[in-house]
Amino acid sequence: MNVVQGLKCRECGREVAVGPVHVCEFCFGPLEVVYDHDRQRRVVTREAITAGPPSLWRYADLLPVLPGATPQERVDLGAGFTPLVPAPRLGAALGLRDLWLKNDTLNPTNSFKDRVVSVALSAARRLGMTTAACASTGNLAQSVAAHAAGSGMDSCVLIPADLEEAKVMATAVYGTRLVAVDGNYDDVNRLCGEIASEDDDWGFVNVNLRPYYAEGSKTIGFEIAEQLGWRLPAHVVAPMASGSMLVKIDKAFREFTQLGLVDDAPWRISGAQATGCSPIATAFKSGVDAIRPVRPDTVAKSLAIGDPADGYYALDVVHRTGGAMEDVSDPEIAEAILLLARTEGVFAETAGGVTVAVLAKLAAAGKIDPDERTVAVISGHGLKTLPVLQGRATPTHTIVPTLDAFHSALAIQEVHA
Ligand SMILES: *Cc1c(COP(=O)(O)O)cnc(C)c1O
């Protein structure tokens, strides 16, 4: 079963055959996967999806699975189909009565990046590429290294040298070639573009494989709708680095609607950034379409893309759906991580802190209706960014090992029989 027709330029609309290409030869616009919609309408049903594996591959017929690819040769560590859980206590704290969390901390390498990597590397294999590679803000490197190790591919990942130690170690552990570059993400990305144009065997998941990579993000949107009982939420709040995930959640809702898998109903999508790297939110708030690149300076390193590739499209989605964008400071991010953990038992990395803090800001500003069904995307695990909680998550009491010391520390009255 193959549903992929080719690639198409998002700007001029020209079509090309599937291959390791990501920009249009004519206008340099980004390429996007084109599907055979008639075929999809015949094969994609709620029943077929439900009968699929409990991973993102249950949506294989809506993903860029290349001709001849078999399920056995997928690059798959089980990414996707993460829990969608109600968040009543966080909701109560923020004045939202129908709040849900999409908990993507529970992916194989604990971030949403496992979705895009599994899809991109499965395509890479089919395209005959032998080395898995990426330009990363941290989570992508870890995910590429893990998926390559788990499928016997060679890998080489490039990161800015100043990443969190946990992300560096959690990448190196997989035995990849890990190249720390003295520069920021945008420098790393430029370098990867140069390497990719030199060597066709290298699949940079977010550079020359970007059309396939980006499609993987749709699966968050598919899952949200399926897990709500085949219904769309009224509002989704998502973090933005390049802006690609946010754009693809909107695309997922459109595809589900067009295929008749959910009833047509309006949805809004809102975007979250850290103030120290908020080129997209800043453009939105100033009412302009042109995104001015910035030099990132924030603890939310996984979102620190100063020149976001999909920023323009993210603005378009948020405008078109009637959503909003906001940005939050580093202290607000740390506070939001604690609030989420203490109200819902979900421990998020800085990107999740950004999302929850922006959710709070939008709720306080009346930009989220208290009764509308709202989903916040929690995209990475808190153990990846422990140092941001330095001094804020410590033992509450330190004692000598006696019962007296314990009681007086906790000021518990002794109970006498
Ligand atoms: C990469 C990343 C995002 C957002 O990615 P986009 O480039 O906007 O698609 C969000 N959260 C985490 C934890 C990430 O690693």
The ligand as an ORCA input file, in Angstrom:
! r2SCAN-3c Opt
* xyz 0 1
  C      12.278     20.509     18.806
  C      11.362     20.684     19.946
  C      10.155     21.422     19.860
  C       9.653     22.201     18.680
  O      10.114     21.916     17.465
  P       9.735     22.641     16.094
  O      11.067     22.922     15.474
  O       8.985     23.893     16.372
  O       8.958     21.645     15.337
  C       9.357     21.462     20.989
  N       9.699     20.855     22.127
  C      10.837     20.157     22.257
  C      11.157     19.530     23.571
  C      11.702     20.036     21.173
  O      12.833     19.314     21.324
*
